[in-house]
Amino acid sequence: MATIKVKQTISRIGVPKDQKRTLDALGLTKMHRVVEHEDTPSIRGLIRKVNHLVTVVE
């Protein structure tokens, strides 16, 4: 299955608690870290929820 790489580009300070939990679910705990997940609709939904904090790396 295809994979997708996600990088946190904006700090999580000051964001709502549910968005912090979404970043934790994606495995993003520090800025400029890159994690790799399978490209599934559930992962895409998590990325869409915090799209202002992360970027998708190709």
PDB file of N, CA, C and O in Angstrom:
ATOM      1  N   MET A   1       0.842  -1.186   0.000  1.00  0.00           N
ATOM      2  CA  MET A   1       0.000   0.000   0.000  1.00  0.00           C
ATOM      3  C   MET A   1       0.887   1.248   0.000  1.00  0.00           C
ATOM      4  O   MET A   1       2.022   1.215   0.474  1.00  0.00           O
ATOM      5  N   ALA A   2       0.361   2.328  -0.529  1.00  0.00           N
ATOM      6  CA  ALA A   2       1.110   3.578  -0.612  1.00  0.00           C
ATOM      7  C   ALA A   2       1.299   4.169   0.783  1.00  0.00           C
ATOM      8  O   ALA A   2       0.502   3.938   1.693  1.00  0.00           O
ATOM      9  N   THR A   3       2.372   4.933   0.920  1.00  0.00           N
ATOM     10  CA  THR A   3       2.644   5.594   2.194  1.00  0.00           C
ATOM     11  C   THR A   3       2.615   7.102   1.994  1.00  0.00           C
ATOM     12  O   THR A   3       2.720   7.609   0.877  1.00  0.00           O
ATOM     13  N   ILE A   4       2.470   7.792   3.100  1.00  0.00           N
ATOM     14  CA  ILE A   4       2.423   9.252   3.089  1.00  0.00           C
ATOM     15  C   ILE A   4       3.313   9.754   4.227  1.00  0.00           C
ATOM     16  O   ILE A   4       3.264   9.226   5.338  1.00  0.00           O
ATOM     17  N   LYS A   5       4.126  10.776   3.945  1.00  0.00           N
ATOM     18  CA  LYS A   5       5.006  11.359   4.956  1.00  0.00           C
ATOM     19  C   LYS A   5       4.434  12.697   5.395  1.00  0.00           C
ATOM     20  O   LYS A   5       4.045  13.524   4.570  1.00  0.00           O
ATOM     21  N   VAL A   6       4.390  12.896   6.707  1.00  0.00           N
ATOM     22  CA  VAL A   6       3.809  14.105   7.279  1.00  0.00           C
ATOM     23  C   VAL A   6       4.847  14.772   8.163  1.00  0.00           C
ATOM     24  O   VAL A   6       5.526  14.109   8.947  1.00  0.00           O
ATOM     25  N   LYS A   7       4.968  16.093   8.035  1.00  0.00           N
ATOM     26  CA  LYS A   7       5.928  16.863   8.818  1.00  0.00           C
ATOM     27  C   LYS A   7       5.192  17.970   9.557  1.00  0.00           C
ATOM     28  O   LYS A   7       4.381  18.684   8.966  1.00  0.00           O
ATOM     29  N   GLN A   8       5.473  18.117  10.856  1.00  0.00           N
ATOM     30  CA  GLN A   8       4.885  19.210  11.630  1.00  0.00           C
ATOM     31  C   GLN A   8       5.707  20.463  11.395  1.00  0.00           C
ATOM     32  O   GLN A   8       6.919  20.468  11.609  1.00  0.00           O
ATOM     33  N   THR A   9       5.037  21.541  10.948  1.00  0.00           N
ATOM     34  CA  THR A   9       5.757  22.766  10.611  1.00  0.00           C
ATOM     35  C   THR A   9       5.430  23.926  11.543  1.00  0.00           C
ATOM     36  O   THR A   9       6.198  24.885  11.622  1.00  0.00           O
ATOM     37  N   ILE A  10       4.309  23.855  12.248  1.00  0.00           N
ATOM     38  CA  ILE A  10       3.895  24.930  13.154  1.00  0.00           C
ATOM     39  C   ILE A  10       3.820  24.357  14.565  1.00  0.00           C
ATOM     40  O   ILE A  10       3.467  23.192  14.751  1.00  0.00           O
ATOM     41  N   SER A  11       4.150  25.175  15.549  1.00  0.00           N
ATOM     42  CA  SER A  11       4.140  24.738  16.939  1.00  0.00           C
ATOM     43  C   SER A  11       2.732  24.390  17.398  1.00  0.00           C
ATOM     44  O   SER A  11       1.748  24.940  16.903  1.00  0.00           O
ATOM     45  N   ARG A  12       2.651  23.465  18.354  1.00  0.00           N
ATOM     46  CA  ARG A  12       1.360  23.055  18.909  1.00  0.00           C
ATOM     47  C   ARG A  12       0.951  23.909  20.104  1.00  0.00           C
ATOM     48  O   ARG A  12      -0.102  23.679  20.698  1.00  0.00           O
ATOM     49  N   ILE A  13       1.775  24.892  20.460  1.00  0.00           N
ATOM     50  CA  ILE A  13       1.452  25.769  21.589  1.00  0.00           C
ATOM     51  C   ILE A  13       0.258  26.639  21.218  1.00  0.00           C
ATOM     52  O   ILE A  13       0.254  27.292  20.175  1.00  0.00           O
ATOM     53  N   GLY A  14      -0.746  26.641  22.075  1.00  0.00           N
ATOM     54  CA  GLY A  14      -1.906  27.488  21.875  1.00  0.00           C
ATOM     55  C   GLY A  14      -3.009  26.892  21.013  1.00  0.00           C
ATOM     56  O   GLY A  14      -4.027  27.547  20.789  1.00  0.00           O
ATOM     57  N   VAL A  15      -2.835  25.667  20.523  1.00  0.00           N
ATOM     58  CA  VAL A  15      -3.904  25.056  19.727  1.00  0.00           C
ATOM     59  C   VAL A  15      -4.850  24.295  20.656  1.00  0.00           C
ATOM     60  O   VAL A  15      -4.453  23.917  21.758  1.00  0.00           O
ATOM     61  N   PRO A  16      -6.080  24.066  20.236  1.00  0.00           N
ATOM     62  CA  PRO A  16      -7.032  23.346  21.083  1.00  0.00           C
ATOM     63  C   PRO A  16      -6.564  21.925  21.412  1.00  0.00           C
ATOM     64  O   PRO A  16      -5.760  21.332  20.693  1.00  0.00           O
ATOM     65  N   LYS A  17      -7.089  21.406  22.510  1.00  0.00           N
ATOM     66  CA  LYS A  17      -6.663  20.100  23.004  1.00  0.00           C
ATOM     67  C   LYS A  17      -6.944  18.976  22.009  1.00  0.00           C
ATOM     68  O   LYS A  17      -6.155  18.037  21.907  1.00  0.00           O
ATOM     69  N   ASP A  18      -8.049  19.056  21.276  1.00  0.00           N
ATOM     70  CA  ASP A  18      -8.358  17.988  20.325  1.00  0.00           C
ATOM     71  C   ASP A  18      -7.351  17.954  19.179  1.00  0.00           C
ATOM     72  O   ASP A  18      -7.057  16.882  18.650  1.00  0.00           O
ATOM     73  N   GLN A  19      -6.818  19.116  18.788  1.00  0.00           N
ATOM     74  CA  GLN A  19      -5.803  19.138  17.744  1.00  0.00           C
ATOM     75  C   GLN A  19      -4.470  18.604  18.265  1.00  0.00           C
ATOM     76  O   GLN A  19      -3.722  17.978  17.513  1.00  0.00           O
ATOM     77  N   LYS A  20      -4.164  18.843  19.536  1.00  0.00           N
ATOM     78  CA  LYS A  20      -2.955  18.268  20.129  1.00  0.00           C
ATOM     79  C   LYS A  20      -3.055  16.746  20.151  1.00  0.00           C
ATOM     80  O   LYS A  20      -2.075  16.049  19.887  1.00  0.00           O
ATOM     81  N   ARG A  21      -4.245  16.233  20.466  1.00  0.00           N
ATOM     82  CA  ARG A  21      -4.449  14.780  20.466  1.00  0.00           C
ATOM     83  C   ARG A  21      -4.335  14.206  19.059  1.00  0.00           C
ATOM     84  O   ARG A  21      -3.852  13.088  18.880  1.00  0.00           O
ATOM     85  N   THR A  22      -4.773  14.955  18.075  1.00  0.00           N
ATOM     86  CA  THR A  22      -4.649  14.509  16.687  1.00  0.00           C
ATOM     87  C   THR A  22      -3.183  14.425  16.284  1.00  0.00           C
ATOM     88  O   THR A  22      -2.773  13.472  15.622  1.00  0.00           O
ATOM     89  N   LEU A  23      -2.389  15.421  16.682  1.00  0.00           N
ATOM     90  CA  LEU A  23      -0.949  15.372  16.399  1.00  0.00           C
ATOM     91  C   LEU A  23      -0.308  14.176  17.096  1.00  0.00           C
ATOM     92  O   LEU A  23       0.558  13.514  16.524  1.00  0.00           O
ATOM     93  N   ASP A  24      -0.729  13.898  18.326  1.00  0.00           N
ATOM     94  CA  ASP A  24      -0.211  12.727  19.040  1.00  0.00           C
ATOM     95  C   ASP A  24      -0.587  11.443  18.316  1.00  0.00           C
ATOM     96  O   ASP A  24       0.226  10.523  18.230  1.00  0.00           O
ATOM     97  N   ALA A  25      -1.808  11.369  17.796  1.00  0.00           N
ATOM     98  CA  ALA A  25      -2.256  10.184  17.072  1.00  0.00           C
ATOM     99  C   ALA A  25      -1.450   9.981  15.796  1.00  0.00           C
ATOM    100  O   ALA A  25      -1.231   8.850  15.363  1.00  0.00           O
ATOM    101  N   LEU A  26      -1.012  11.081  15.200  1.00  0.00           N
ATOM    102  CA  LEU A  26      -0.172  10.981  14.010  1.00  0.00           C
ATOM    103  C   LEU A  26       1.287  10.672  14.357  1.00  0.00           C
ATOM    104  O   LEU A  26       2.076  10.335  13.474  1.00  0.00           O
ATOM    105  N   GLY A  27       1.642  10.785  15.626  1.00  0.00           N
ATOM    106  CA  GLY A  27       3.017  10.523  16.046  1.00  0.00           C
ATOM    107  C   GLY A  27       3.914  11.731  15.973  1.00  0.00           C
ATOM    108  O   GLY A  27       5.138  11.597  15.997  1.00  0.00           O
ATOM    109  N   LEU A  28       3.330  12.907  15.885  1.00  0.00           N
ATOM    110  CA  LEU A  28       4.099  14.143  15.789  1.00  0.00           C
ATOM    111  C   LEU A  28       4.162  14.793  17.162  1.00  0.00           C
ATOM    112  O   LEU A  28       3.176  15.355  17.639  1.00  0.00           O
ATOM    113  N   THR A  29       5.330  14.713  17.797  1.00  0.00           N
ATOM    114  CA  THR A  29       5.483  15.259  19.135  1.00  0.00           C
ATOM    115  C   THR A  29       6.372  16.490  19.167  1.00  0.00           C
ATOM    116  O   THR A  29       6.300  17.275  20.113  1.00  0.00           O
ATOM    117  N   LYS A  30       7.203  16.674  18.159  1.00  0.00           N
ATOM    118  CA  LYS A  30       8.090  17.839  18.092  1.00  0.00           C
ATOM    119  C   LYS A  30       8.058  18.416  16.688  1.00  0.00           C
ATOM    120  O   LYS A  30       7.719  17.732  15.723  1.00  0.00           O
ATOM    121  N   MET A  31       8.417  19.683  16.595  1.00  0.00           N
ATOM    122  CA  MET A  31       8.421  20.338  15.292  1.00  0.00           C
ATOM    123  C   MET A  31       9.515  19.774  14.400  1.00  0.00           C
ATOM    124  O   MET A  31      10.555  19.311  14.869  1.00  0.00           O
ATOM    125  N   HIS A  32       9.249  19.826  13.102  1.00  0.00           N
ATOM    126  CA  HIS A  32      10.172  19.410  12.046  1.00  0.00           C
ATOM    127  C   HIS A  32      10.480  17.919  12.064  1.00  0.00           C
ATOM    128  O   HIS A  32      11.455  17.477  11.457  1.00  0.00           O
ATOM    129  N   ARG A  33       9.653  17.143  12.758  1.00  0.00           N
ATOM    130  CA  ARG A  33       9.777  15.690  12.704  1.00  0.00           C
ATOM    131  C   ARG A  33       8.924  15.180  11.551  1.00  0.00           C
ATOM    132  O   ARG A  33       7.859  15.728  11.268  1.00  0.00           O
ATOM    133  N   VAL A  34       9.395  14.135  10.892  1.00  0.00           N
ATOM    134  CA  VAL A  34       8.668  13.533   9.780  1.00  0.00           C
ATOM    135  C   VAL A  34       8.285  12.113  10.177  1.00  0.00           C
ATOM    136  O   VAL A  34       9.127  11.337  10.629  1.00  0.00           O
ATOM    137  N   VAL A  35       7.014  11.780  10.005  1.00  0.00           N
ATOM    138  CA  VAL A  35       6.529  10.428  10.263  1.00  0.00           C
ATOM    139  C   VAL A  35       5.915   9.892   8.982  1.00  0.00           C
ATOM    140  O   VAL A  35       5.455  10.654   8.131  1.00  0.00           O
ATOM    141  N   GLU A  36       5.914   8.572   8.855  1.00  0.00           N
ATOM    142  CA  GLU A  36       5.400   7.927   7.661  1.00  0.00           C
ATOM    143  C   GLU A  36       4.254   7.000   8.054  1.00  0.00           C
ATOM    144  O   GLU A  36       4.390   6.182   8.964  1.00  0.00           O
ATOM    145  N   HIS A  37       3.120   7.137   7.358  1.00  0.00           N
ATOM    146  CA  HIS A  37       1.935   6.325   7.609  1.00  0.00           C
ATOM    147  C   HIS A  37       1.450   5.746   6.298  1.00  0.00           C
ATOM    148  O   HIS A  37       1.801   6.235   5.224  1.00  0.00           O
ATOM    149  N   GLU A  38       0.634   4.692   6.389  1.00  0.00           N
ATOM    150  CA  GLU A  38      -0.036   4.197   5.201  1.00  0.00           C
ATOM    151  C   GLU A  38      -1.085   5.215   4.767  1.00  0.00           C
ATOM    152  O   GLU A  38      -1.696   5.884   5.601  1.00  0.00           O
ATOM    153  N   ASP A  39      -1.283   5.325   3.477  1.00  0.00           N
ATOM    154  CA  ASP A  39      -2.219   6.304   2.936  1.00  0.00           C
ATOM    155  C   ASP A  39      -3.629   5.722   2.977  1.00  0.00           C
ATOM    156  O   ASP A  39      -4.094   5.112   2.014  1.00  0.00           O
ATOM    157  N   THR A  40      -4.302   5.926   4.118  1.00  0.00           N
ATOM    158  CA  THR A  40      -5.662   5.438   4.303  1.00  0.00           C
ATOM    159  C   THR A  40      -6.594   6.629   4.513  1.00  0.00           C
ATOM    160  O   THR A  40      -6.131   7.721   4.843  1.00  0.00           O
ATOM    161  N   PRO A  41      -7.888   6.436   4.329  1.00  0.00           N
ATOM    162  CA  PRO A  41      -8.825   7.546   4.549  1.00  0.00           C
ATOM    163  C   PRO A  41      -8.806   8.076   5.980  1.00  0.00           C
ATOM    164  O   PRO A  41      -9.015   9.271   6.189  1.00  0.00           O
ATOM    165  N   SER A  42      -8.563   7.219   6.966  1.00  0.00           N
ATOM    166  CA  SER A  42      -8.530   7.696   8.350  1.00  0.00           C
ATOM    167  C   SER A  42      -7.320   8.596   8.601  1.00  0.00           C
ATOM    168  O   SER A  42      -7.437   9.603   9.299  1.00  0.00           O
ATOM    169  N   ILE A  43      -6.174   8.249   8.048  1.00  0.00           N
ATOM    170  CA  ILE A  43      -4.982   9.091   8.187  1.00  0.00           C
ATOM    171  C   ILE A  43      -5.191  10.407   7.444  1.00  0.00           C
ATOM    172  O   ILE A  43      -4.803  11.468   7.933  1.00  0.00           O
ATOM    173  N   ARG A  44      -5.803  10.338   6.265  1.00  0.00           N
ATOM    174  CA  ARG A  44      -6.094  11.568   5.510  1.00  0.00           C
ATOM    175  C   ARG A  44      -7.013  12.493   6.314  1.00  0.00           C
ATOM    176  O   ARG A  44      -6.854  13.713   6.271  1.00  0.00           O
ATOM    177  N   GLY A  45      -7.968  11.920   7.044  1.00  0.00           N
ATOM    178  CA  GLY A  45      -8.865  12.722   7.870  1.00  0.00           C
ATOM    179  C   GLY A  45      -8.136  13.402   9.014  1.00  0.00           C
ATOM    180  O   GLY A  45      -8.416  14.556   9.342  1.00  0.00           O
ATOM    181  N   LEU A  46      -7.187  12.675   9.629  1.00  0.00           N
ATOM    182  CA  LEU A  46      -6.390  13.281  10.699  1.00  0.00           C
ATOM    183  C   LEU A  46      -5.547  14.428  10.163  1.00  0.00           C
ATOM    184  O   LEU A  46      -5.426  15.473  10.801  1.00  0.00           O
ATOM    185  N   ILE A  47      -4.970  14.227   8.995  1.00  0.00           N
ATOM    186  CA  ILE A  47      -4.144  15.280   8.386  1.00  0.00           C
ATOM    187  C   ILE A  47      -5.007  16.483   8.034  1.00  0.00           C
ATOM    188  O   ILE A  47      -4.583  17.623   8.221  1.00  0.00           O
ATOM    189  N   ARG A  48      -6.208  16.243   7.528  1.00  0.00           N
ATOM    190  CA  ARG A  48      -7.099  17.342   7.162  1.00  0.00           C
ATOM    191  C   ARG A  48      -7.498  18.158   8.380  1.00  0.00           C
ATOM    192  O   ARG A  48      -7.701  19.368   8.277  1.00  0.00           O
ATOM    193  N   LYS A  49      -7.613  17.505   9.540  1.00  0.00           N
ATOM    194  CA  LYS A  49      -8.015  18.218  10.752  1.00  0.00           C
ATOM    195  C   LYS A  49      -6.939  19.201  11.225  1.00  0.00           C
ATOM    196  O   LYS A  49      -7.260  20.249  11.784  1.00  0.00           O
ATOM    197  N   VAL A  50      -5.671  18.865  11.002  1.00  0.00           N
ATOM    198  CA  VAL A  50      -4.569  19.728  11.455  1.00  0.00           C
ATOM    199  C   VAL A  50      -3.735  20.213  10.270  1.00  0.00           C
ATOM    200  O   VAL A  50      -2.523  20.389  10.393  1.00  0.00           O
ATOM    201  N   ASN A  51      -4.382  20.428   9.121  1.00  0.00           N
ATOM    202  CA  ASN A  51      -3.634  20.788   7.920  1.00  0.00           C
ATOM    203  C   ASN A  51      -2.936  22.137   8.043  1.00  0.00           C
ATOM    204  O   ASN A  51      -2.013  22.411   7.276  1.00  0.00           O
ATOM    205  N   HIS A  52      -3.347  22.991   8.983  1.00  0.00           N
ATOM    206  CA  HIS A  52      -2.682  24.283   9.180  1.00  0.00           C
ATOM    207  C   HIS A  52      -1.409  24.132  10.020  1.00  0.00           C
ATOM    208  O   HIS A  52      -0.637  25.084  10.138  1.00  0.00           O
ATOM    209  N   LEU A  53      -1.179  22.953  10.603  1.00  0.00           N
ATOM    210  CA  LEU A  53       0.010  22.711  11.431  1.00  0.00           C
ATOM    211  C   LEU A  53       1.023  21.795  10.767  1.00  0.00           C
ATOM    212  O   LEU A  53       2.180  21.755  11.186  1.00  0.00           O
ATOM    213  N   VAL A  54       0.615  21.058   9.742  1.00  0.00           N
ATOM    214  CA  VAL A  54       1.482  20.049   9.125  1.00  0.00           C
ATOM    215  C   VAL A  54       1.557  20.267   7.617  1.00  0.00           C
ATOM    216  O   VAL A  54       0.747  20.979   7.024  1.00  0.00           O
ATOM    217  N   THR A  55       2.568  19.622   7.019  1.00  0.00           N
ATOM    218  CA  THR A  55       2.663  19.569   5.561  1.00  0.00           C
ATOM    219  C   THR A  55       2.917  18.130   5.175  1.00  0.00           C
ATOM    220  O   THR A  55       3.486  17.352   5.941  1.00  0.00           O
ATOM    221  N   VAL A  56       2.483  17.789   3.967  1.00  0.00           N
ATOM    222  CA  VAL A  56       2.725  16.454   3.431  1.00  0.00           C
ATOM    223  C   VAL A  56       3.996  16.524   2.612  1.00  0.00           C
ATOM    224  O   VAL A  56       4.100  17.326   1.684  1.00  0.00           O
ATOM    225  N   VAL A  57       4.972  15.681   2.952  1.00  0.00           N
ATOM    226  CA  VAL A  57       6.273  15.676   2.294  1.00  0.00           C
ATOM    227  C   VAL A  57       6.243  14.603   1.209  1.00  0.00           C
ATOM    228  O   VAL A  57       5.810  13.478   1.455  1.00  0.00           O
ATOM    229  N   GLU A  58       6.697  14.947   0.025  1.00  0.00           N
ATOM    230  CA  GLU A  58       6.732  13.965  -1.070  1.00  0.00           C
ATOM    231  C   GLU A  58       8.059  13.278  -1.144  1.00  0.00           C
ATOM    232  O   GLU A  58       8.263  12.422  -2.006  1.00  0.00           O
TER     233      GLU A  58
END
